[in-house]
Amino acid sequence: MTAAGRTDAGVHAVGQVVSFTAHDRFPIDRLAIALNSALPGDLSARDAVVAPPGFSARLSALERAYTYLVWNRPEPSAPARRWSHFDYRPLDLDAMRAGAEPLLGRHDFVSFCGVEPDFGGTVRTLNALEIERDGALVRLHFRGQGFLHRMVRIITGTLLEIGSGRRDAAEMPGILAACDRRSAGLTAPPQGLFLVEVRYPDFNSRPADARSFPSLSAGPQGSS
C-alpha cells in the first residue's frame, strides 16, 4: 500500500490518496463504505476507483498542495487548538509575502529540511506560496511537486518570525543560500498542517471546500 504524501504525527489530511493492489475482485463502489465501517473516527475514506496499471499514489503525482492554519488573535481558541497553531502576536502579512517570494521556483531547500533524504537530494520546486487572512485565521497555501521532511513547517515558522517582526524579510535569500538548517526559524507545530490536494494527470484529490477549510462560518470559533 502506497500513500501520496507522508505526514508527521499530529498533521492532518483532507486530500490523501492511497493506492494498493488487490488479488481478489470485489465491488469497488462499496469499498469506501466498507472502510468507513471499520476505520477509527478520525480517519475516513471519500471514494475508491480502479486505477490503470502501473499507477502509484506517490510516484504518479504531478503536484501536492498543503495548507498551514494559524489562529492569530490575542486570545486562544480551545476548539481550534486541535487543527491550528495559535500565535497571539500581530502578524504583518505583507512582510510574510515578501519573505515568501524568494522561495518560489527551484532551489536547494536544505535550510528548511528536518531530516535529509537518503537519496534524491534536497532540491525542490515550490510552485506557489500564498498567504491570506480570514478573520482570526491566517492561511499559508503551499504548492509543489514534492516537499522535504518538515519543509512546510520550517518555512511557516520562519515566515511567522518575519510576520511578528523578529526577522526581516530581506534575510530570506541568505537563509536559502546558507544551506544550513540553523539559519532558518523554528519548526511550526504539526497540528496546523493539512495535506489538501494531490494532483494527477486526470484527477485531483482536493475536496470542493478545501480552499477555506476549516471555514470560520462553519468551523470552531469558541474560545472557552
GROMACS elastic network, one bead per residue, 0.5 to 0.9 nm:
[ bonds ]
;  ai    aj funct       b0    kb
    1    18     6  0.68334   500
    1    19     6  0.57696   500
    1    21     6  0.73924   500
    2     5     6  0.88945   500
    2    17     6  0.83845   500
    2    18     6  0.54886   500
    2    19     6  0.52556   500
    2    20     6  0.63800   500
    2    56     6  0.69255   500
    2    57     6  0.60781   500
    2    58     6  0.66550   500
    3     6     6  0.70364   500
    3    16     6  0.71802   500
    3    17     6  0.58007   500
    3    19     6  0.65464   500
    3    56     6  0.83530   500
    3    57     6  0.56813   500
    3    58     6  0.59788   500
    4    16     6  0.63726   500
    4    17     6  0.53003   500
    4    18     6  0.61911   500
    4    19     6  0.82021   500
    4    56     6  0.79394   500
    4    59     6  0.77275   500
    4    60     6  0.86750   500
    4    61     6  0.72144   500
    4    64     6  0.85948   500
    4   198     6  0.71492   500
    5    16     6  0.69187   500
    5    17     6  0.78208   500
    5    18     6  0.89514   500
    5    57     6  0.83617   500
    5    58     6  0.66783   500
    5    64     6  0.81194   500
    5   146     6  0.86429   500
    5   195     6  0.78195   500
    5   198     6  0.83304   500
    6   149     6  0.86611   500
    7    10     6  0.81717   500
    7    11     6  0.59095   500
    7    12     6  0.76070   500
    7    13     6  0.82348   500
    7   149     6  0.88195   500
    7   150     6  0.87638   500
    7   194     6  0.89275   500
    7   195     6  0.81177   500
    8    11     6  0.56345   500
    8    12     6  0.87820   500
    8   149     6  0.87891   500
    8   150     6  0.80789   500
    8   190     6  0.70675   500
    9    12     6  0.86239   500
    9   190     6  0.71528   500
    9   191     6  0.85729   500
   10    82     6  0.87565   500
   10    83     6  0.88663   500
   10   189     6  0.84376   500
   10   190     6  0.52296   500
   10   191     6  0.51480   500
   10   192     6  0.85618   500
   10   193     6  0.84075   500
   11    83     6  0.84707   500
   11   189     6  0.87980   500
   11   190     6  0.50071   500
   11   191     6  0.51910   500
   11   192     6  0.70394   500
   11   193     6  0.53968   500
   11   194     6  0.62639   500
   11   195     6  0.81212   500
   12    83     6  0.78291   500
   12   190     6  0.82951   500
   12   191     6  0.69986   500
   12   192     6  0.78960   500
   12   193     6  0.61193   500
   12   195     6  0.64337   500
   12   196     6  0.87606   500
   13    16     6  0.57731   500
   13    66     6  0.87305   500
   13   193     6  0.81161   500
   13   196     6  0.60280   500
   13   197     6  0.85889   500
   14   194     6  0.68758   500
   14   195     6  0.61402   500
   14   196     6  0.51117   500
   14   197     6  0.74678   500
   14   205     6  0.83637   500
   14   206     6  0.74251   500
   14   207     6  0.71202   500
   14   210     6  0.75796   500
   15    65     6  0.89130   500
   15   194     6  0.85386   500
   15   195     6  0.59834   500
   15   198     6  0.65064   500
   15   204     6  0.84830   500
   15   205     6  0.50375   500
   15   206     6  0.53750   500
   15   207     6  0.67890   500
   15   210     6  0.85910   500
   16   195     6  0.67187   500
   16   196     6  0.73086   500
   16   197     6  0.70152   500
   16   198     6  0.69867   500
   16   205     6  0.70817   500
   16   206     6  0.87982   500
   17    57     6  0.59137   500
   17    58     6  0.82643   500
   17   197     6  0.87814   500
   17   198     6  0.71893   500
   17   205     6  0.71180   500
   18    56     6  0.82519   500
   18    57     6  0.55822   500
   18    58     6  0.82142   500
   19    51     6  0.82393   500
   19    55     6  0.76678   500
   19    56     6  0.60896   500
   19    57     6  0.52920   500
   19    58     6  0.84318   500
   20    56     6  0.81471   500
   20    57     6  0.86381   500
   22    25     6  0.72126   500
   22    26     6  0.89711   500
   25    28     6  0.82446   500
   26    29     6  0.88350   500
   26    30     6  0.84238   500
   26    31     6  0.81773   500
   27    30     6  0.55514   500
   27    31     6  0.67790   500
   28    31     6  0.51271   500
   28    32     6  0.80417   500
   28    48     6  0.64194   500
   28    49     6  0.63776   500
   28    50     6  0.72520   500
   29    32     6  0.72557   500
   29    33     6  0.82701   500
   29    47     6  0.80134   500
   29    48     6  0.66617   500
   29    49     6  0.73107   500
   30    33     6  0.54065   500
   30    34     6  0.61787   500
   30    35     6  0.86895   500
   30    48     6  0.82227   500
   31    34     6  0.50406   500
   31    35     6  0.60400   500
   31    36     6  0.85797   500
   31    45     6  0.86847   500
   31    47     6  0.78235   500
   31    48     6  0.63628   500
   31    49     6  0.88496   500
   32    35     6  0.50728   500
   32    36     6  0.61428   500
   32    37     6  0.87058   500
   32    44     6  0.81386   500
   32    45     6  0.52818   500
   32    46     6  0.62432   500
   32    47     6  0.54726   500
   32    48     6  0.59989   500
   33    36     6  0.52482   500
   33    37     6  0.64607   500
   33    45     6  0.77137   500
   33    46     6  0.85585   500
   33    47     6  0.85429   500
   34    37     6  0.53101   500
   34    38     6  0.68587   500
   34    39     6  0.89257   500
   35    38     6  0.53406   500
   35    39     6  0.59531   500
   35    44     6  0.75357   500
   35    45     6  0.66841   500
   36    39     6  0.51862   500
   36    40     6  0.79371   500
   36    41     6  0.84898   500
   36    43     6  0.79520   500
   36    44     6  0.56186   500
   36    45     6  0.62163   500
   36    46     6  0.88492   500
   37    40     6  0.85286   500
   39    42     6  0.80783   500
   39    43     6  0.61502   500
   39    44     6  0.66341   500
   39    45     6  0.86577   500
   40    43     6  0.56709   500
   40    44     6  0.77670   500
   41    44     6  0.72892   500
   45    48     6  0.79050   500
   51    54     6  0.83483   500
   51    55     6  0.62968   500
   51    56     6  0.88753   500
   52    55     6  0.58289   500
   54    60     6  0.87481   500
   55    58     6  0.88026   500
   55    59     6  0.78459   500
   55    60     6  0.61948   500
   56    59     6  0.52341   500
   56    60     6  0.52332   500
   56    61     6  0.77903   500
   57    60     6  0.59336   500
   57    61     6  0.64165   500
   57   198     6  0.87076   500
   57   200     6  0.88538   500
   58    61     6  0.57030   500
   59    62     6  0.83844   500
   60   199     6  0.89468   500
   60   200     6  0.66104   500
   60   201     6  0.83227   500
   61    64     6  0.74565   500
   61   145     6  0.75322   500
   61   146     6  0.89451   500
   61   198     6  0.65158   500
   61   199     6  0.58178   500
   61   200     6  0.50125   500
   61   201     6  0.78968   500
   62   144     6  0.84552   500
   62   145     6  0.57597   500
   62   146     6  0.86435   500
   62   198     6  0.76044   500
   62   199     6  0.55709   500
   62   200     6  0.53287   500
   62   201     6  0.70541   500
   63   127     6  0.89754   500
   63   143     6  0.69439   500
   63   144     6  0.53357   500
   63   146     6  0.68252   500
   63   197     6  0.81566   500
   63   198     6  0.59085   500
   63   199     6  0.51387   500
   63   200     6  0.72538   500
   64   142     6  0.82423   500
   64   143     6  0.57795   500
   64   144     6  0.55032   500
   64   145     6  0.56123   500
   64   146     6  0.64347   500
   64   147     6  0.83765   500
   64   195     6  0.77719   500
   64   196     6  0.79401   500
   64   197     6  0.57083   500
   64   199     6  0.62647   500
   65   141     6  0.72088   500
   65   142     6  0.55152   500
   65   144     6  0.65485   500
   65   145     6  0.84642   500
   65   194     6  0.86583   500
   65   195     6  0.62307   500
   65   196     6  0.57225   500
   65   198     6  0.64424   500
   65   199     6  0.83882   500
   65   206     6  0.87912   500
   66   140     6  0.82004   500
   66   141     6  0.59471   500
   66   142     6  0.51035   500
   66   143     6  0.65188   500
   66   144     6  0.89054   500
   66   152     6  0.78502   500
   66   193     6  0.70170   500
   66   194     6  0.55285   500
   66   196     6  0.54118   500
   66   197     6  0.70282   500
   67   139     6  0.65367   500
   67   140     6  0.54911   500
   67   142     6  0.61356   500
   67   143     6  0.88349   500
   67   152     6  0.88275   500
   67   192     6  0.80773   500
   67   193     6  0.59367   500
   67   194     6  0.52265   500
   67   195     6  0.65939   500
   67   196     6  0.66674   500
   67   211     6  0.84967   500
   67   213     6  0.88956   500
   68    84     6  0.76552   500
   68    85     6  0.84752   500
   68   138     6  0.82199   500
   68   139     6  0.57318   500
   68   140     6  0.50714   500
   68   141     6  0.66170   500
   68   142     6  0.82207   500
   68   152     6  0.80535   500
   68   153     6  0.79292   500
   68   156     6  0.76090   500
   68   191     6  0.87352   500
   68   192     6  0.51904   500
   68   194     6  0.62059   500
   68   195     6  0.88747   500
   69    83     6  0.74606   500
   69    84     6  0.50219   500
   69    85     6  0.64449   500
   69    86     6  0.88683   500
   69   137     6  0.66125   500
   69   138     6  0.58994   500
   69   140     6  0.66432   500
   69   191     6  0.85308   500
   69   193     6  0.65114   500
   69   194     6  0.81410   500
   69   214     6  0.88635   500
   70    83     6  0.89521   500
   70    84     6  0.53365   500
   70    86     6  0.58260   500
   70    87     6  0.67319   500
   70   136     6  0.81203   500
   70   137     6  0.56701   500
   70   138     6  0.50224   500
   70   139     6  0.64230   500
   70   140     6  0.82984   500
   70   192     6  0.65575   500
   71    76     6  0.73756   500
   71    77     6  0.78220   500
   71    80     6  0.75084   500
   71    81     6  0.81811   500
   71    84     6  0.59654   500
   71    85     6  0.58028   500
   71    87     6  0.61598   500
   71    88     6  0.79316   500
   71   136     6  0.56584   500
   71   138     6  0.65034   500
   71   192     6  0.88988   500
   72    75     6  0.83019   500
   72    76     6  0.81450   500
   72    85     6  0.83362   500
   72    86     6  0.61046   500
   72    87     6  0.51104   500
   72    88     6  0.55581   500
   72    89     6  0.70960   500
   72    90     6  0.71848   500
   72    91     6  0.76610   500
   72   135     6  0.85199   500
   72   136     6  0.51273   500
   72   137     6  0.59527   500
   72   138     6  0.66415   500
   73    76     6  0.70798   500
   73    86     6  0.80111   500
   73    87     6  0.69422   500
   73    88     6  0.50631   500
   73    89     6  0.71342   500
   73    90     6  0.72087   500
   73   135     6  0.89377   500
   73   136     6  0.57877   500
   73   137     6  0.84302   500
   74    87     6  0.78487   500
   74    89     6  0.70005   500
   74    90     6  0.82225   500
   75    86     6  0.87378   500
   75    88     6  0.67736   500
   75   223     6  0.72464   500
   76    80     6  0.80356   500
   76    81     6  0.76526   500
   76    86     6  0.63103   500
   76    87     6  0.81458   500
   76    88     6  0.75463   500
   76   223     6  0.60958   500
   76   224     6  0.85800   500
   77    80     6  0.52141   500
   77    81     6  0.61615   500
   77    86     6  0.80641   500
   77   220     6  0.81957   500
   77   221     6  0.68200   500
   77   222     6  0.57863   500
   77   224     6  0.66365   500
   78    81     6  0.54890   500
   78    82     6  0.80208   500
   78   220     6  0.88037   500
   78   221     6  0.86845   500
   78   222     6  0.67674   500
   78   223     6  0.52760   500
   78   224     6  0.56893   500
   79    82     6  0.65380   500
   79    83     6  0.82890   500
   79   220     6  0.57872   500
   79   221     6  0.71862   500
   79   222     6  0.64048   500
   79   223     6  0.71197   500
   79   224     6  0.79323   500
   80    83     6  0.56314   500
   80    84     6  0.58953   500
   80    85     6  0.83525   500
   80    86     6  0.84846   500
   80   219     6  0.84099   500
   80   220     6  0.58832   500
   80   221     6  0.70568   500
   80   222     6  0.78520   500
   80   223     6  0.82469   500
   81    84     6  0.54391   500
   81    85     6  0.65959   500
   81    86     6  0.69565   500
   81   191     6  0.78176   500
   81   192     6  0.85488   500
   82    85     6  0.83321   500
   82   191     6  0.61219   500
   82   192     6  0.79429   500
   83   190     6  0.87677   500
   83   191     6  0.50569   500
   83   192     6  0.51965   500
   83   193     6  0.76967   500
   83   194     6  0.86559   500
   83   214     6  0.87317   500
   84   137     6  0.86209   500
   84   189     6  0.87190   500
   84   190     6  0.85108   500
   84   191     6  0.56122   500
   84   193     6  0.74911   500
   85   188     6  0.76135   500
   85   189     6  0.66460   500
   85   190     6  0.81266   500
   85   191     6  0.66010   500
   85   192     6  0.51461   500
   85   193     6  0.87432   500
   86   192     6  0.88209   500
   87    90     6  0.81237   500
   87    91     6  0.86730   500
   87   160     6  0.86114   500
   88    91     6  0.87621   500
   89   163     6  0.87769   500
   89   164     6  0.61592   500
   90   163     6  0.77272   500
   90   164     6  0.62134   500
   91    94     6  0.89053   500
   91    95     6  0.85344   500
   91    96     6  0.82058   500
   91   138     6  0.89775   500
   91   160     6  0.73042   500
   91   161     6  0.88934   500
   91   162     6  0.83217   500
   91   164     6  0.50536   500
   91   165     6  0.80835   500
   92    95     6  0.54365   500
   92    96     6  0.64647   500
   92    97     6  0.88589   500
   92   160     6  0.88912   500
   92   162     6  0.78951   500
   92   164     6  0.65421   500
   92   165     6  0.79419   500
   93    97     6  0.60860   500
   93    98     6  0.85456   500
   93   131     6  0.70320   500
   93   132     6  0.75373   500
   93   133     6  0.81933   500
   93   138     6  0.87208   500
   93   163     6  0.60965   500
   94    97     6  0.50450   500
   94    98     6  0.62181   500
   94    99     6  0.86305   500
   94   131     6  0.88069   500
   94   163     6  0.79722   500
   95    98     6  0.50318   500
   95    99     6  0.62140   500
   95   100     6  0.86326   500
   95   159     6  0.84450   500
   95   162     6  0.65402   500
   95   163     6  0.57882   500
   95   164     6  0.89971   500
   95   165     6  0.86674   500
   95   168     6  0.79259   500
   95   169     6  0.60735   500
   96   100     6  0.61418   500
   96   101     6  0.87840   500
   96   131     6  0.77458   500
   96   159     6  0.54149   500
   96   160     6  0.71681   500
   96   161     6  0.86730   500
   96   162     6  0.59166   500
   96   163     6  0.51931   500
   96   164     6  0.89775   500
   96   169     6  0.68885   500
   97   101     6  0.62800   500
   97   129     6  0.82668   500
   97   130     6  0.74258   500
   97   131     6  0.66345   500
   97   159     6  0.83253   500
   97   163     6  0.88854   500
   97   169     6  0.84631   500
   98   101     6  0.54212   500
   98   102     6  0.77963   500
   98   169     6  0.59593   500
   98   170     6  0.79714   500
   98   172     6  0.89947   500
   99   102     6  0.66429   500
   99   103     6  0.78819   500
   99   158     6  0.88392   500
   99   159     6  0.66179   500
   99   162     6  0.72020   500
   99   163     6  0.88683   500
   99   168     6  0.78723   500
   99   170     6  0.67576   500
   99   171     6  0.77842   500
   99   172     6  0.57951   500
   99   173     6  0.84335   500
  100   103     6  0.55336   500
  100   104     6  0.72043   500
  100   129     6  0.67208   500
  100   130     6  0.83063   500
  100   131     6  0.89486   500
  100   155     6  0.84469   500
  100   159     6  0.72374   500
  100   169     6  0.80916   500
  100   172     6  0.77381   500
  101   104     6  0.57110   500
  101   129     6  0.78321   500
  101   172     6  0.88571   500
  102   105     6  0.81016   500
  102   172     6  0.68197   500
  102   173     6  0.60421   500
  102   176     6  0.84138   500
  103   106     6  0.81167   500
  103   107     6  0.74678   500
  103   109     6  0.86289   500
  103   125     6  0.88505   500
  103   126     6  0.69137   500
  103   129     6  0.83461   500
  103   172     6  0.78846   500
  103   173     6  0.77613   500
  103   176     6  0.76241   500
  104   107     6  0.81592   500
  104   125     6  0.73047   500
  104   126     6  0.51219   500
  104   127     6  0.60597   500
  104   128     6  0.63981   500
  104   129     6  0.72532   500
  105   124     6  0.81532   500
  105   125     6  0.51529   500
  105   126     6  0.51499   500
  105   127     6  0.59869   500
  105   128     6  0.82617   500
  106   109     6  0.88125   500
  106   123     6  0.68664   500
  106   124     6  0.56101   500
  106   126     6  0.64093   500
  106   127     6  0.83739   500
  107   110     6  0.89585   500
  107   122     6  0.83763   500
  107   123     6  0.54195   500
  107   124     6  0.58329   500
  107   125     6  0.63992   500
  107   126     6  0.81559   500
  107   176     6  0.79293   500
  107   177     6  0.88993   500
  108   111     6  0.79239   500
  108   121     6  0.84511   500
  108   122     6  0.55239   500
  108   124     6  0.63577   500
  108   125     6  0.87037   500
  108   176     6  0.73949   500
  108   177     6  0.80245   500
  108   179     6  0.72255   500
  109   112     6  0.54221   500
  109   113     6  0.65953   500
  109   122     6  0.58793   500
  109   123     6  0.59572   500
  109   124     6  0.66246   500
  109   125     6  0.89610   500
  109   148     6  0.77494   500
  109   151     6  0.77216   500
  109   176     6  0.65640   500
  109   177     6  0.87589   500
  109   179     6  0.70713   500
  110   114     6  0.82461   500
  110   115     6  0.89629   500
  110   116     6  0.73219   500
  110   121     6  0.88634   500
  110   122     6  0.55941   500
  110   123     6  0.76395   500
  110   148     6  0.81113   500
  110   151     6  0.85437   500
  110   176     6  0.79331   500
  110   178     6  0.88277   500
  110   179     6  0.53182   500
  110   180     6  0.65342   500
  110   181     6  0.66298   500
  111   114     6  0.85251   500
  111   151     6  0.87441   500
  111   154     6  0.87529   500
  111   175     6  0.67279   500
  111   176     6  0.60596   500
  111   177     6  0.80957   500
  111   178     6  0.68986   500
  111   182     6  0.72167   500
  111   183     6  0.67292   500
  111   184     6  0.62004   500
  112   148     6  0.78773   500
  112   149     6  0.84308   500
  112   150     6  0.73881   500
  112   151     6  0.50731   500
  112   152     6  0.78871   500
  112   153     6  0.84046   500
  112   154     6  0.54691   500
  112   155     6  0.62048   500
  112   175     6  0.88472   500
  112   176     6  0.80102   500
  112   179     6  0.83445   500
  112   180     6  0.80499   500
  112   181     6  0.58827   500
  112   183     6  0.88730   500
  112   184     6  0.65982   500
  112   185     6  0.85523   500
  112   187     6  0.88837   500
  113   116     6  0.62692   500
  113   122     6  0.79878   500
  113   147     6  0.89557   500
  113   148     6  0.57666   500
  113   149     6  0.55314   500
  113   150     6  0.59385   500
  113   151     6  0.51469   500
  113   152     6  0.88534   500
  113   154     6  0.73086   500
  113   180     6  0.89169   500
  113   181     6  0.66053   500
  114   148     6  0.77120   500
  114   149     6  0.53369   500
  114   150     6  0.54315   500
  114   151     6  0.70029   500
  114   154     6  0.79408   500
  114   181     6  0.75462   500
  114   187     6  0.85808   500
  115   148     6  0.80523   500
  115   149     6  0.58486   500
  115   150     6  0.79462   500
  116   119     6  0.85642   500
  116   121     6  0.78021   500
  116   122     6  0.70506   500
  116   148     6  0.74777   500
  116   149     6  0.70931   500
  117   120     6  0.67956   500
  117   121     6  0.66127   500
  117   122     6  0.73144   500
  117   148     6  0.76269   500
  117   149     6  0.78060   500
  118   121     6  0.78207   500
  119   122     6  0.88217   500
  120   123     6  0.82655   500
  121   124     6  0.86199   500
  122   147     6  0.89052   500
  122   148     6  0.69619   500
  123   148     6  0.88023   500
  124   144     6  0.79163   500
  124   145     6  0.76608   500
  124   146     6  0.66440   500
  124   147     6  0.67227   500
  124   148     6  0.78166   500
  125   143     6  0.89073   500
  125   144     6  0.59041   500
  125   145     6  0.66577   500
  125   146     6  0.74462   500
  125   147     6  0.83465   500
  126   129     6  0.74469   500
  126   142     6  0.74883   500
  126   143     6  0.61647   500
  126   145     6  0.74925   500
  126   146     6  0.82645   500
  126   147     6  0.83808   500
  127   142     6  0.77761   500
  127   143     6  0.54158   500
  127   144     6  0.50131   500
  127   145     6  0.79227   500
  128   141     6  0.75230   500
  128   142     6  0.57427   500
  128   143     6  0.50363   500
  128   144     6  0.69997   500
  129   140     6  0.68620   500
  129   141     6  0.54389   500
  129   143     6  0.65645   500
  130   139     6  0.80211   500
  130   140     6  0.57370   500
  130   141     6  0.50222   500
  130   142     6  0.67954   500
  130   143     6  0.89763   500
  131   138     6  0.71430   500
  131   139     6  0.56831   500
  131   141     6  0.63313   500
  132   137     6  0.83977   500
  132   138     6  0.57335   500
  132   139     6  0.53326   500
  132   140     6  0.66990   500
  132   141     6  0.84219   500
  133   136     6  0.72700   500
  133   137     6  0.57388   500
  133   139     6  0.62189   500
  133   140     6  0.89830   500
  134   137     6  0.50840   500
  134   138     6  0.62832   500
  134   139     6  0.78354   500
  134   212     6  0.87681   500
  134   215     6  0.85723   500
  134   216     6  0.74352   500
  135   138     6  0.78013   500
  135   216     6  0.76063   500
  136   216     6  0.83993   500
  137   216     6  0.78492   500
  139   212     6  0.87405   500
  140   156     6  0.76689   500
  141   211     6  0.87350   500
  142   152     6  0.74882   500
  143   146     6  0.84895   500
  143   197     6  0.89993   500
  144   147     6  0.71049   500
  147   150     6  0.79665   500
  147   151     6  0.61487   500
  147   152     6  0.73960   500
  148   151     6  0.50709   500
  148   152     6  0.80122   500
  149   152     6  0.82340   500
  149   153     6  0.89566   500
  150   153     6  0.52505   500
  150   154     6  0.60903   500
  150   155     6  0.85668   500
  150   187     6  0.75363   500
  150   188     6  0.89236   500
  151   154     6  0.52834   500
  151   155     6  0.61311   500
  151   156     6  0.84659   500
  151   187     6  0.86878   500
  152   155     6  0.52419   500
  152   156     6  0.60272   500
  152   157     6  0.86035   500
  152   187     6  0.87473   500
  152   188     6  0.85644   500
  152   193     6  0.82242   500
  153   157     6  0.61059   500
  153   158     6  0.86228   500
  153   186     6  0.84253   500
  153   187     6  0.53399   500
  153   189     6  0.70664   500
  153   190     6  0.73367   500
  153   192     6  0.88251   500
  153   193     6  0.75150   500
  154   157     6  0.50363   500
  154   158     6  0.61953   500
  154   159     6  0.85885   500
  154   184     6  0.73395   500
  154   185     6  0.64982   500
  154   186     6  0.61315   500
  154   188     6  0.60943   500
  155   158     6  0.51215   500
  155   159     6  0.61391   500
  155   160     6  0.85925   500
  155   184     6  0.77954   500
  155   185     6  0.75095   500
  155   186     6  0.85622   500
  155   187     6  0.76656   500
  155   188     6  0.82512   500
  156   159     6  0.50833   500
  156   160     6  0.61040   500
  156   161     6  0.86544   500
  156   185     6  0.84841   500
  156   186     6  0.85152   500
  156   187     6  0.74033   500
  156   188     6  0.61853   500
  157   160     6  0.51406   500
  157   161     6  0.64093   500
  157   162     6  0.88364   500
  157   184     6  0.84260   500
  157   185     6  0.55922   500
  157   186     6  0.50614   500
  157   187     6  0.51722   500
  157   189     6  0.84993   500
  158   161     6  0.51574   500
  158   162     6  0.64758   500
  158   163     6  0.87544   500
  158   167     6  0.81111   500
  158   172     6  0.87123   500
  158   184     6  0.60766   500
  158   186     6  0.63062   500
  158   187     6  0.77477   500
  158   188     6  0.84075   500
  159   163     6  0.60452   500
  159   164     6  0.85723   500
  159   167     6  0.84558   500
  159   169     6  0.81516   500
  159   185     6  0.79494   500
  160   164     6  0.60840   500
  160   165     6  0.85468   500
  160   166     6  0.85451   500
  160   167     6  0.88652   500
  160   185     6  0.85879   500
  160   188     6  0.86768   500
  161   164     6  0.52692   500
  161   165     6  0.62804   500
  161   166     6  0.50503   500
  161   167     6  0.55865   500
  161   168     6  0.84069   500
  161   185     6  0.70042   500
  161   186     6  0.83561   500
  162   165     6  0.52043   500
  162   166     6  0.57452   500
  162   168     6  0.55803   500
  162   169     6  0.59098   500
  163   166     6  0.76475   500
  163   167     6  0.78577   500
  163   168     6  0.85512   500
  163   169     6  0.84586   500
  164   167     6  0.77606   500
  165   168     6  0.67770   500
  167   170     6  0.85086   500
  167   171     6  0.72618   500
  167   185     6  0.89848   500
  168   171     6  0.56421   500
  168   172     6  0.78908   500
  169   172     6  0.58470   500
  169   173     6  0.87350   500
  170   173     6  0.69089   500
  170   174     6  0.80748   500
  171   174     6  0.54597   500
  171   175     6  0.62923   500
  171   176     6  0.88423   500
  172   175     6  0.50090   500
  172   176     6  0.62078   500
  172   177     6  0.86075   500
  172   184     6  0.84275   500
  173   176     6  0.51299   500
  173   177     6  0.61303   500
  173   178     6  0.85783   500
  174   177     6  0.50010   500
  174   178     6  0.59430   500
  174   183     6  0.84985   500
  175   178     6  0.52182   500
  175   179     6  0.71555   500
  175   180     6  0.76053   500
  175   181     6  0.85423   500
  175   182     6  0.89595   500
  175   183     6  0.55338   500
  175   184     6  0.59621   500
  176   179     6  0.60599   500
  176   180     6  0.81588   500
  176   183     6  0.84243   500
  176   184     6  0.82104   500
  177   180     6  0.83215   500
  178   181     6  0.83624   500
  178   183     6  0.69529   500
  179   182     6  0.89359   500
  179   183     6  0.80509   500
  180   183     6  0.56709   500
  180   184     6  0.76217   500
  181   184     6  0.57130   500
  181   185     6  0.83742   500
  182   185     6  0.76332   500
  184   187     6  0.89113   500
  185   188     6  0.88497   500
  187   190     6  0.86876   500
  188   191     6  0.88511   500
  188   192     6  0.80291   500
  188   193     6  0.88891   500
  189   192     6  0.67127   500
  189   193     6  0.81212   500
  190   193     6  0.57405   500
  190   194     6  0.89252   500
  191   194     6  0.81591   500
  195   198     6  0.81176   500
  196   205     6  0.76300   500
  196   206     6  0.57738   500
  196   207     6  0.75888   500
  196   210     6  0.63728   500
  196   211     6  0.83352   500
  196   213     6  0.89662   500
  197   204     6  0.65502   500
  197   205     6  0.50971   500
  197   207     6  0.77922   500
  197   210     6  0.83342   500
  198   203     6  0.84854   500
  198   204     6  0.56194   500
  198   205     6  0.54164   500
  198   206     6  0.69800   500
  199   202     6  0.80620   500
  199   203     6  0.61112   500
  199   205     6  0.65539   500
  199   206     6  0.81710   500
  200   203     6  0.50487   500
  200   204     6  0.57884   500
  200   205     6  0.86103   500
  201   204     6  0.82180   500
  204   207     6  0.88508   500
  206   209     6  0.81454   500
  206   210     6  0.63126   500
  206   211     6  0.86816   500
  207   210     6  0.52135   500
  207   211     6  0.84498   500
  208   211     6  0.77655   500
  209   212     6  0.59310   500
  209   213     6  0.61522   500
  209   214     6  0.83498   500
  209   215     6  0.84994   500
  210   214     6  0.76542   500
  211   214     6  0.84740   500
  211   215     6  0.88906   500
  212   215     6  0.52012   500
  212   216     6  0.82938   500
  213   216     6  0.84768   500
  213   219     6  0.81669   500
  214   217     6  0.86528   500
  214   218     6  0.72868   500
  214   219     6  0.54506   500
  214   220     6  0.81651   500
  215   218     6  0.52117   500
  215   219     6  0.51202   500
  215   220     6  0.83661   500
  216   219     6  0.50695   500
  216   220     6  0.69892   500
  216   221     6  0.68119   500
  217   220     6  0.84980   500
  217   221     6  0.84922   500
  218   221     6  0.85677   500
  220   223     6  0.88965   500
